[in-house]
């Protein structure tokens, strides 16, 4: 895994497991405000896309459970652009 926090967030999103903001921040060793800014930046650049939904936090019942990062009540999923970047990054890294 890379030290670049933006790429790390995309790599984690590509793993296909839901995480809360707190859990993701701890895993990445980032503050929650920093992580929120990264998520916003990735969404603004088209690598993540927010899903408009009422997240209940009951991930086992959610059809997006394999593709999302849950932040409070926001859900973020990897966009096609994000998947392409991760594929290119992994091809370059190997």
LINMOQUI-V965464 format. One record per residue. N is the residue number from 0. RES is the residue in one small letter. PSI is psi in degrees with one decimal (999 if undefined). Layout:
[[N:RES:PSI] [N:RES:PSI]]
This chain:
[[0:x:150.5] [1:x:165.3] [2:x:-11.9] [3:x:114.0] [4:x:-30.2] [5:x:-45.1] [6:x:-39.4] [7:x:-41.9] [8:x:-43.6] [9:x:-40.5] [10:x:-41.6] [11:x:-41.3] [12:x:-36.0] [13:x:-18.7] [14:x:-22.0] [15:x:38.6] [16:x:133.1] [17:x:143.9] [18:x:144.9] [19:x:164.1] [20:x:-45.1] [21:x:-45.9] [22:x:-44.2] [23:x:-42.2] [24:x:-43.2] [25:x:-44.1] [26:x:-38.8] [27:x:-8.2] [28:x:47.4] [29:x:155.7] [30:x:156.1] [31:x:-41.8] [32:x:-39.5] [33:x:-44.1] [34:x:-41.2] [35:x:-41.3] [36:x:-39.9] [37:x:-45.8] [38:x:-42.8] [39:x:-45.2] [40:x:-45.8] [41:x:-37.5] [42:x:-43.5] [43:x:-31.9] [44:x:-4.7] [45:x:11.2] [46:x:-27.9] [47:x:153.4] [48:x:134.3] [49:x:145.3] [50:x:122.5] [51:x:112.8] [52:x:161.4] [53:x:95.5] [54:x:128.0] [55:x:-6.2] [56:x:5.7] [57:x:72.9] [58:x:-31.7] [59:x:-19.1] [60:x:-5.5] [61:x:135.1] [62:x:-14.0] [63:x:5.3] [64:x:-26.4] [65:x:-4.6] [66:x:6.4] [67:x:160.7] [68:x:118.2] [69:x:124.3] [70:x:106.5] [71:x:-110.1] [72:x:10.8] [73:x:145.0] [74:x:131.8] [75:x:136.5] [76:x:153.9] [77:x:129.6] [78:x:172.6] [79:x:-41.1] [80:x:-41.5] [81:x:-41.2] [82:x:-39.4] [83:x:-42.6] [84:x:-43.8] [85:x:-43.3] [86:x:-42.8] [87:x:-42.4] [88:x:-45.3] [89:x:-36.6] [90:x:-38.8] [91:x:-35.6] [92:x:-22.3] [93:x:999]]
